[in-house]
Amino acid sequence: MKPRVDSIELADADPAGVPGHCSAVVHVSLSDGRQFSVLAATPGWFAEAFARLGLDCYFGPLVLFVRTMDMSLVRRAVAEMVKSGDQCLCRYDTPRTTLARVLDEFKARVP
C-alpha cells in the first residue's frame, strides 16, 4: 500500500534564499506518524562542496538531487519516492543533520 504523505517541509537551506544553488533537509511526515529526513542538494552546490573539501570520493547517506530547491519540485520528487511504498524514504532517511555537516564529517574520516 502506498503511504500517504501528510507534510513536506524544507529546512536548513545552505545558503538560505538561493534555491538554484543550495542544500537543504527535506522533512517528510506520513499519515501513520513516521517522519523522514532526506538530505537534498542541487548538483552545482554538491560539486562545489565536493571540490572545496578536496574529496576524491563520497560514501555516506544518500542525497536527493534536485535542479532547484523549489517546493513544487521537492513535492514531485517525494511523490515519486513514495509511488511504490516507503522503501525510498527508508533508504534516504538520514539522522537529523545537514549535508554540509555530513560532508565535513566524511572529510574528517578520510585520510
N, C-alpha and C positions, 0 to 999 in steps of 0.2 A: 504494500500500500504506500502510495506517495505521501510523504509528510507534508503537513500544511505549515507554511511559513507565516508566523504571526507578525514579526517585525524584522526590519533590517536597519542597522544604524552604522554610519561611518564615524570612526573616532581616530584620534591621534594622527591626523594628517600631517605629513612632514615633507615639504613645508606647507603650512596652512595657506589656503587661498590660491594654490597653484594646481588645479585639478589635472592639468595636462602633463605634469611632471612631479609626481609625488608618490609617497607610500601612505598607507592607512591601514587601519584594522577594521574589518567588516564584522560586526556583531550580528548574528542571526539567531532569532528565537523561534522555536517551533511551538505548535499548538499543544504538544504534550509536555511542555515545560523545559525541554532541553535547550541549552544555549551553546552556540559555537562561536569561536573567534577565529577568523580567517585573515591571514596576512595578505595584503594586496599591494600591488605597485604598478606603475606604468613602466614599460620596458626601458625607457630612457633613464628614469630615476634609478632603476636597478643596475643598469650598465654603468652609470656614473658612480654609484656607491661601490660597486664591484671594483672599478678601476681605482677609485680613491683609496680603498683599503688594500690594493695590490693583491687581490685574491686571484689564484690560478684556477680554483675550483670552489664549488659550494655543495655541500650535502647537509641538509637540515630540513626544517619544516617546509612543506610545500607553499608556494607563492601563487596566488591568483593574479595573473597579469591582465590588466585592462588598458585599453587605449587611452582612456581618461578616467579620472576618479569621479565621474558623473553618476549621481544616484540612480538615474534610469538605467544606465549601462550596468551598474553593480547589481541592480534588481534583476535584470535579464540574466546576468551571469549566475546568480544564486538560483534563479528559476531553472536554469539548465542543470545546475548541480543537483537539484532535488527531483528532477524528472523521473528518475527510476529508483528513488529511495533516498536513504540518508548516507549511503556509502561515501560519496564525495565529501560531504560535510564532515564525516568522521575522519577521513584521510587528511583533510585540510585543517582540521581543528588544531589550534596552537594554544599552549598556555598563555594566558593574558599578558602579552608583551607586544613590542613593536618590531618591525622588520629591521630597523636601524640597530636596535639592541641585539637582535638575533645575529646579524652580520658582524657586529663588534665582538660578540662572544665567540663566534666561529673563528674570527681572525685571531683571537687570543689563544685558541686551542690549536691552530695550525702553525707548525714551525716555519 
